[in-house]
Amino acid sequence: PLPSMSDDEWETDPDYINDLTDEQTRAFGNRENMEKYNAVMNRRDSGSAIGVSRISVSAPTTTKSASTSLDEKEAAAAGAGAESAGLNVRNGESQRATMVQMSSRAQIACQTQAQLPSQMQARSPPRKQSQNELPVSNQSFEQDHSRTEAERARATAAAALHGYARSSDDLHAKRSTGSSATSKQSKAVFQVQREQIVHSFDEAECEAFRDFINTKLATDESLSYLLPLAEMSELFSCVSDGVLLCKLINVAVADTVDERAINTQPRHTFAMLENLNLALNAAKSIGLTVVNIGPQDLIEMRPHLVLGLVWQMVKVSLLSGINLKSSPFLVKLLQPGEEVETLLKLPPEKILMRWVNYHLEQAGHPERIANFGADLRDSSVYCHLLSQIDPAHLATTSILKTEQDTTRRAQYVVEHARRLGSEFQIAPAHIVGGNEKLNMAFLASLFNASPGVELVAEEGVDVVEEV
């Protein structure tokens, strides 16, 4: 039987103090473990006293030269591990089998240490870092941990959007089943899947909103770390700190947000949450719908929520001047027999549609629009509208007779709108494709740039005073 002495007794027994070699101390720690190991190994070598079955694995020897390679040592250790793993412990002997495995690993460690070259054992102490290097290391640590969460969000925006699948023209063709191939234009659509729910959004809208933000906020120095937005993915990441949203709300309705309350270039989540809560509360105050939109949704850059909020801000900023109070000349849009209260009750979209139809009537064009999509695809309405509102009279309707390609017509419209100072720019494909959101925003920007309606002296004075 094994000695029944405790660890404390082994430590205090004068016969066993300081009588282990350095290799044995490193392998076993104290004589008690070494004695237990030797007893177990003797029983195993004498037979199957502890019920183990051997496997044919050659154990590493200690007679090799000190120049044994590290690969050979790893192979020897693997062989010893396989031998230990091959032990089949019988019932009631699991504790002894575990002891065998521990002691076998200890023996391998002892052998490996003995095989190390003498020059490896006498290693020089690690090089101490000089005092001049410490500030550099600390500085890099500070810089790494002081990176703003907004910057990290922008850096990972492309990776976050990498999983969004861009649909092909077939996806749009499936959605427009039943219509002719020439009446529908394909568009690039992104699909986002979160928690088994798929959200889709148009790439053209993202690009148009991005360009509008770049145009309206380009001179704001506090946004120099965000603007200009180059990639579509940056539209989602730039709103994560709340600063741009607060600025965009002030573009929509001036002085809604006190800019002294904005945490510019926030470096911590707390400051970002303050900005986002400030922006969402301000959005509610100007009539925007922010139901089911929280600060965490914007930090996580959920595309459908970000686009919905940004679109509302863009829409308000473009339509805010289309009302009788801001533009009294709109009294000329009153139909025969209508009261001014009727015009006051109309939403900006309806007033904008009336404005377009008013100019079509003045131009002698027989068409009238009832929507901002299909009625504008051939650019005929746009050309007649531009011919009426262009103060320089450079835009004409002659292209309608000489050019039948709707894309080239749309290109003509976009170029003249840019010349007139339109703040919201769209591509010709957006006109031909009949995107109602973008066409409405484009018409609103034309209204703001050059409404083409003036009140003659004494005309509508009573109505203006009433307003």
C-alpha positions, 0 to 999 in steps of 0.5 A: 500500500502507498504511504498514508502521509499527507502533504504537510507531513511530507513537507515537514519530514526531515528525511525528505527535505531537499533530497530531490534533483532539479529535474524531479522537482520540476516533474513531480513537485515533491517526493510524495507525488514521485513516490506515488508515481513510482508505486503505480508504475511498478504495479503496472509493469508487474502485471495488470494490477490496476486493470489497464490494457496496453497499446503498442506505442513506443515511449520516448527515451532519454538517451538521445543527444541534447540536439534533439529537435523540437518536432521530435519532442512534440512527437514523443509527447504525442506518443506518451499522450496516446499511451495514456489515452489508451488506458481502459479503466476498470470499475473502481480503479478510475482514481488510479488511472487518472494518477497514471495519466498525470504522472506520465505527463510529468515524466514527459515534461522531465524528459523534455527538460533533460533533452533541451540544449544547455544553451537553451536552459541558460537563456538570457533574461527578456529585453527590457523596454526602454523608458523612451519606448513606454510612452509610444506603447501607451500612446498607441494604447490610448489611441486604440481605445479612444477611437470613437464608436462612430468611427468604428461604426463607419469602418464596419458599415461596409462589412455590415452591408456586405451581406445584403443581397442586391437583386437582379432585374429578374426580381423587379420583373417578378414584382411587375408581373403582368406589365409589359417589358417597356412600361417598367424599368428595372431598378437595383434593390437591396434586401436585408434579412433580420430575424427572418424578416426581409426588408427591401430598399432602393439603391437609387433612393440611397444615392439621392439622399446621400447627394442631398445631404452632401449638398445641404451640409457641405459647408458645416465644419462640425460635420467635416469628419463625416462629410462628404459621403462617398459610398452608399453604406456611409449613409447608414453609418453617418447617422449612428452618432446623432450629429448629422440627424440633428443638423438635418432636422435644422435644415428641414425646420430651422432652429428646431435643435439648439446646436449647443446641446449637440455632442459634436464628434462623440467618443462614447456611447452615452454621448451618442445616445444623448444626440440620438434622443435629441434628434428623435424628440426633435423629429417628433416635434416637427411632425415626423413619424418615429414609431418603432425607431429607437436610438439602438436601431440607428446605432445598429444601422438598420437600413429600412429605419434609417432610410425611413427617417432620413426620407421624412427629413428630406421631404420636410426640408423640400416641402416646407415652403410649399404653402400659402404662408410661405409662398402667398403667390400660390393663391393663383392656384385656386380653382374657380369657386374655391375659397382660400380655406380649401387651399390652406387645407391641402397637403404640400404634395397636392399643392405641388401637383396643382403647381405643375398642372397650373404651368401645364395649363399656362403652356397650353399642354393638354396633359395633367398629372395625377401622380408623381410616377407614370405621368412623368416617365416620358419627360413631356411634362417636365419639358413643358414645366421647365419652359415655363419656369426658366427665367432665361428661357433656355429650356424648350420643348423642341427636344420632344419632337427631335428625340424619342428616346425617353432616357435622353429626354430625361437627361435634358431635364436633369441638366436644365434643372441643375442649371436652375439651381435644383438642390435635389438631383436625380438620375435620368433613370429615376424619371424613366423608372417612375420613382414617385419619391424621387420625382416628388422631391425633384419637383419640389426642388424645382419649385424652390429654385424657380416657382415661376409664379408672380402676383401682379399688383392688386391681384389677390391682395385681399386673399394674401391679407387674409392669409 
